[in-house]
Structures are given as structure tokens and as C-alpha cells.
Amino acid sequence: MTASGGDTQHGIRRRNLARVLRTVAAHGPLSRPAVAARIGLTRAGVAPLVEELLRTGLLIESGRAAPTGRGRPGGELMVSDRGPAGIGAEIGVDHLAVCAVDLRGRVRARIAADAANRGSAPGPVLRRLTALCAEVTARISAEGLRPAGLAVAVPGLVARDSTTVVHAPNLGWRAADLAPGLAPATGAGDDSPGIPLTVENEAHLGALAELRLAGDDAERPGPPPDFVHVSAEVGIGAAVVVEGQLLRGARGFAGELGHVPVYPDGRACDCGGRGCLEQYAGERAVLRAGGLPPERTAVGHPGPGGRIALLARRAADGEAATVRALEEAGTALGIALAGAVNLLDPQAVVLGGALAGLAPWLLPSLERELALRTAVAAGPARAGGPLVTVSRLGADGPLLGAAQAALQGVLNDPLHFPAPAHSPQTRIG
């Protein structure tokens, strides 16, 4: 059988460099023998890979690990807090946000701002987003970080392997290619392709954040490899993860839960259908049902956090209309999710995005509907059905997932990110 280009010696070396870098990023600090054990290579095989990553500045060596039993003790390896950074951006219906994370997963800069994006043409929105990206980039540059990529979370359908938003009903966008408007943010121009740009559905990025970040807490491990992630801002989206991989669908549209009809003859929806889940469990629907005009409650609160906090506060105080609105929203969510659970048989359903802050009032009716409508019972006891959990990342999930996605080019191919002109400091402590 003829070897493919990826199976050449050069391709194998690149893959092994990526394995070392990803292992240290996920589990470091680690000694060289520990890295070798985790990725299944010999210590001799790992040594030149580590040295190359030290030379590029992607890894640093700090202190000394415990003696290994043969030869001198080795240094502990960790990813650098300088070098590449992932720039994540989020376009919401009424806010914009940008953050930067380093290879250790730490947020190094973040900005959020009110923005009336509903009904606005993409051009003005992207110009303002570009300005926020420039501010974040300036902040991290002062700390020795350089953008490795930009990923943008949007509340709509994004064509697979493209930067085109096919339809974002809550923004009023159709067939909008974001790449030209974001060229200044990526540094793209006549003489340079700039940094890589990724545009993705916000629920998909929230699910990726769950996979890569939510398991960092040993006491609250992340989701299992098969789960459905439900996310919400003004609209409701979902993502399906199978064996640790995002299920995108043939066109990239998998997970459009917000436009699953729960009451076929119900309220008209912006998508053109009737009775869609968003009309009963979306943020605006819940605010209306709870007697809170969405426009008034949005003032002074960048993003969904302020409005969700207000709903949670009123529900905690026992305000009857709010509690009833959240119970009805949970019922609608349970009806929509029952179909997904019966079809996909996931190990878990993760309530994320803005919905996570309302979980105490959504879950009882949601779990009740799942138990009634699925082939096996659902709930916390997991008596054969999916475990229903609440994301630790909450409304931050899509933005953090975007920043992590922007780093994947470096983690998948460390040689893709050029070393700085000066010699890196590879040993500290």
C-alpha cells in the first residue's frame, strides 16, 4: 500500500510533536519519562521532540522532577505562558465579546460590550468586533503573546468548513461571509493570508469547551464522551458529541434544537416555522412570560448574564410568574430533548450557556418530560437513562470554546506557529 503524505517521516514527526505538546498542555507539568509513558513512545524517541519544542519556545522547563531511578533527574515540562494565544470572539444578539487564552488555557485578556446587533448588517458589527480584537491583541502583545488564530462564535447556521453564516434568524443574517469583514482582525491582506479564521455555531463551540475545559476540576469531572450539549442566549442551540468528537452533519448544521417544533400549531417563529422550542424556552420568551420586557432588562448588561441573573434572582425570591415561566420553558426543553435522546442514546445531557444559571428551576420539569417521553428513565440517578448535568462554564462556554478552537492549529501542528525572532527562554526556576 502506498504511504500517504501524512505517513512520511516528516508527517510522523509532526504528529508526534503535536502529541507531546497536547499531552503537556493537558497534563503538565510532566517529566520526560512521564510524557513518554503517556503517549507510548520510548524516552529516546521523546527526547528530540521535547528539545525541538523547547527551542521553539512552546515548551519550557521548570525545576526538577523526582529522580527516575536511572541517570540524573529530569526537568519538569510545561507549556509556555508566552508565544501563541487563541483569540475567541462571540457575536450575540445584543453583545460582543473577545478573549485571549494561552496554551495553558488561561484567559489573558477579555472585553465585552453592549451591541444592538439584531437587524444590523454584518459590516458594522464586524468593524466593531475587529476593534475589540485589536484591543485584546494589544493587551496580550505586552505580555509576549501572539495571536495564533481567531475563532468567532455566532448564533446561527454556519456552512461546514467555511466562514459563511448561512442563516442567523436572531441577527437577521443570511449568506454572510465573515472573512472579508474580519480581514483586519486576522491580518489578512494582499501580501499575507493572516492568522487562521474559524467561524462556528456558538453551541458547537460551547460543547468543545466542555470537552477541553470542564474536566479540569477533579471533583467535578467533565462530560462523558457521548453527550448532547444545550446552549442558549436569545436563541437555543445544541451540539451532539459522539465518542469525543463533534457531530457536525453533512452541511455543518447538526444540533439546531431551537427550531425543533414542540407545539406544531404554536407561535410563529423568525425561522418561518411554528411552535419552535425558542418560542417557549428562548430567553426572550421566558422574559416575556415572566413579565420582564427583554429590551428594558438588557440595558447595562453586556451579554446574557445580567438578564439571566435577574431571572434567577426573581425565581429565588419565589416570584410566581418567573417560576411558572421557567417551569414551562423546562417542559418545552424536555419535549425537544426527548427526541434527541431517543434517537442518539447519549450518556448525558449538559445544560450550558445562559441556561446553566437557571438550572434549579428548569431541571424538574425538563427531567419529568424526559422520563415520560424517552425509552428509559432520565435523571440524576441515571437509572439507565442519560445523566442530566449543568455546565460549570455556563454562559462563558461559547467564548472560551472559540478561543480554544483558535489554538487548535498550533496544538495539531506545532511547527505551524513560527518561533519568535529572539532565542526563547527554555528553562526557568
N, C-alpha and C positions, 0 to 999 in steps of 0.2 A: 504494500500500500504506500502510495506517495505521501510524504510528510507535507503537511500544510505549512504556510509561512509562520504560523504561530508555534509550530513544533520544531523550528530551527533552534540551534544552540542559543542564538541571540534572544529568540522568543521565550525559551525556557528560562533564561537568566532574568528577563524582565518579569516573568510571572513569579519567580522565586523572590526577587527583590520586593515585589508587591506583597507576597505572603509574609515576609519578615516585617515590613513596615506596618501592615494591618494588624499583625499579631502584637507588636509592641504598642501600637496605638490603642488597641482594645484591652491589653492586659498588663502593660508596663507599669512600673519599672521591672525589667526582666534581665537576668544574666544571659550570656550567650548560650550556655548549655540549656537553659530553660526555653529559649527561643527554638533551639534545635529540636528539643523534645516535643514542643507544641506543634511544629509544622512537619515533623517526620523526616528531617534531614540530619546528616551527621554534623558534628561540631566543626569538622574540617570544611564541610560544604557551606555551613552558615558563615564562617569567619570572613571570607572575601565579600560576601553580600553585606555584612554588617559594616565592614570597612568602607565600602562604597557609599552606603547610606550616611555614614559619619562624615565622609568627605563632602557630600552634597549639602550637609547641614540639616537633613531631615531627621536624623537621629543625633542625640547627644549621649554622653556617658557621664554618669554621676556616681561618685563614691565607689565603694567596693561591695560586691555581693559576698555572701558567706562562702568559705572555702569549698571547692568542688570535690576534693579528695585526690585530685591529681594536678600537679603543677601549681602555679600561683593562682590566687583567687581572681575572678574576673570582675570587670566593672558592670554596673547596672545600666541598662539601656532604657532610654525613654524618648518619645518624640519631642522635637524641639518646640519651644513656645515662640519661636521666630520662624521666618520662612513663609510657607503657604498659608493662606486663610481662605475659607469659603465664605462668599458673600451671599446671604439669603435675603430675599425680598418678598413682601406679601402685598398684593393688591386686594383690598377689601372694598366692600360697597361704600363704606364711609371712613376708611382709614388707609394709610400706607405705613409700612414698617420695613426696616432694613436692619440686619445684624451681621456681624462677622464672627466666625468661630475659627480657632486654631486646630492643629492636628490632635490636640488633647481633648477637643470637644468643648473647650471653654469659650463662652461668649466674651469677646474682647471689646466690642462696641455695639451699640444698639440705639436706634432712633425710631420713634413712632409719631405720627401726626394725623390729625383730623383731615379728611379729604372727602368732598362730596363727589364721589366717583359714579354714582348711579346716573345713567343717561349722558355722561360726559364722553366725548370722543376719546379714543386711545391716546392721541397725540399729547394733549395737555397733561394727562395722567402720567404718561411715561416721562415727560420732561421733569415733572416734579419728583418722580421716583429716581430719575437719574441724578438730580441734585442731592437727594438723600444718600444715594450710593456714593457720590463724590465726598460727602461729609464723613461717612463711615470709613471710606478708604483713606482719607487724610488722617483720621484718628489712628488707624492701625499702622499706617506707614511710620508714624512717630515711634512705634514700638517694634519696628523691624519686621513687620508682616507685609506680605504682598498678595494681592488677590490671585487666586488660582482658578476661579470660576465664579459665575453669577447664576443663581437659580431663582426663578420667580414663581411664587405660588399664586394661582388665580382661581376664583370661584366659578369655574366653567369647564367645558369640554375642550381638551387640547388634543390636536391630531398627533398620533403616535410618531415619535422621532422627528418632531418639528417644533417650531416656535410659534405656531399659529393657534390662536384661540378660535375654535370653530363656532362656539356659541356660549356666551355667558349671560343668561337671561337677566340676572340681577344687576348686571352692569349695562345691559343693552348692547353688547358687542357681538358681532358676527364676522367670521372670516378675518380676524385681525391678527396680522403677523407682527409680533412684538419686537423682532430683531432690529428692524431699521430704527425704531424709536429708542431702543436701548443701546445703539451703537456707541454713543459717547460713554456710557457706563462700562461697556466691555472693552473700550479702547480700539474697537474695530474701525478701520479706515482703508484708504486706497493701498497703503503700504503694509498694513498689518491686519491679520484676522482677529486680533484681540484675544481676550480670555474666552473660554467656552461659555456659551449661554444655554441654559436649560429653562424651559417653560413647562410647568406641570400643574395638574389639578391639585388644589390645596388639600383635599382629603388623602390623595395618594402620598403627598409629602408628609402629612401627619402620620400615616401608617409607617413610612420609612423611619421617621423619628422614633416611633415606638420600638421598632426593631433595633435601632442603633444606640438609643439613649435611655430608654425607660428601664432597661435591665441593669443599670449601673448600681442601683441600690440593692445590696444583698438581701435586705429584709423584705423588699418589695420587688421581686424579680419581674422582668418584662413579660410580654405575652408569649404564648407558645407559638410554634412555627406555623400554625394554621389558625387564622382569626379573621374576623370582619371588624374593621375599624370604622366607626361612625363619627363624623365630624360636622360641626355646624358653626356658621357665623350667621349671616342673614338667611342664607340657604342651607341645605343639608346635603352633604356628600358622604360617600363611603368608599372604602378601599378593601379589596379582598387579598389576603396574603395566604399563599399555599406553599408549604414546605420552605418557609422563609423567603419566598420570592413574591413580588407584587404581580398580581394577575391584571394585566392591562387591557386585555381584549384585543380583537383584531384591529380596531381603529384607535385604541387607547382610551375608550370611553367607559370601561368597566367600572361599576360602582356608583352609577348615577341614581342613588337611592332616593334623593329628594323629589324625583319626578316619577316615582312608582305610585300609581293610584291606590289610595287606601279606601276612598269612598268614590266609586266610579262616577256617580252623578253629583259630586260635590262641587266645591268652589272652583271658579275659573282660575287658571294659573298662568303666569307670564310665559311659560313654555308653549302655551297653546292648548294644553290638556285640561282636564278637570279632576278635582279630587286628589291632587298630588299631595304627598306627605308634607312638603314645605308649607302648604296652606293650612296645616294643622299643628305642625311641630317646629316650623321655622321660627326664628327669633321674632320677626315682625308679627307673626300670627299669635305667638304666645304673649307678646307685649299688648297687642290689641285685646286679646281675650282677658288679660289681667287688668285692663283699664288703664294702660300706660301708653300714650302716643309715642311711637318709635322716634319720631323726629325730635320731640322735646327732650326725651331721655338721652339722646345721642350727644347733646351739646356738652362740650367739655370733657368727653371721654374718648380718647383715641382708641379705635378698635372696639370689639365687643365686650371687653372686660368690665367697663363701667355699667353697662346696661344689665349684664348678667349678674353682677354684684347687687344691683338694685333689686332684681327679681328675687335673688336668693335671700336678701335681707327681708323683703316683704313676706316671702314664704315662711321664713324662720319665725317671723312675728305672727304667723297664723292668719295673714290677710286672706280672706276666703276666696276672692276672685282669682288671686295669683295661684293659690294652691290648686284650685279647680282647673285653671288653665294648664298648669304643669301636669296634672293628672291626665288631662285629655291629650296633651302632647305625648306623654309616655305611652298611652294607649295606641295612638297613631303610629308611633315608632315601633311598638311591638307587633302591630299588624304588618307593617312593611318588612320588618326584620324576619318575621316568621317564614316568609317565602324564601329569603336568602338562607336561613338556617336549614330549612327542609331541602333546598337544592344543593347546598355546599357542605353541610355537616361540619362546620368549623369547631375547633376546640374551645374557642372563646369569642365573645362579642365585646369589643372595647369601646366604651363611650368616651369620646375625646372631643377636642375642640372646645368651643364655648359650652357645649352640653355638659362637660365634666363638672362644671361649677353648680349645675342644677340637679346632679345625680340623686341626692337624697329624696327629691320629690318626683323624679321621673321614673326611677327604677321599680317601685312597687307595681305600677300599672303596666310598665313595659314587660317586666318578668311575668306578670299574670297573663298577658296576651301570648307571650312565647310559650308558656306552659299549656295554654289552651289550644294553640294552633300548630305546634310542632309535633313531630312524630315521637319525641322523647321529652321529658320534662326538662325545663331550664331553671337556672337559678344558682345562688351561691353554693348550695350543697353539691352541685354538679352531679345529680343523680342520673348519669347517662347523657345529659344534655350539655350544651355549651355553658361555660362559666361566663357570667356577665360581670365585667370589671370596669373600673373607672381609670382613665389615663392619669398618670402623675403630671404629664406635660400640659394637659388642658389646652387652653387657647393658644399657648406658645408652640404647640406641635407643628403646624404647617410652616411657620417661620424657621424654627430650628431644623426641621426636615429639609427645607430649602438650602440652608447653609451647609448641612451635611452633604446634600446631593452635590453641591458645588465643589466639594473636596474629593469626590469620587475619582476624578481624573488622575489626581496625584496618588491616591491610595491604590488605584488599579494599575498605574504605570508611573512609578516614582521618577523615572528618567524623563518623563514628560514635563516636569517642572524644573526649569534651569536653576543651577546653583547660583548664589549671589556672586558678584564680581570679586569680593574680598574672600579670603580664606575663612571658613566657618570655625567657630569655637566648638570643638567636638568633645571636650572633657571639662566638666565643672566639678566643684567640690573638692 
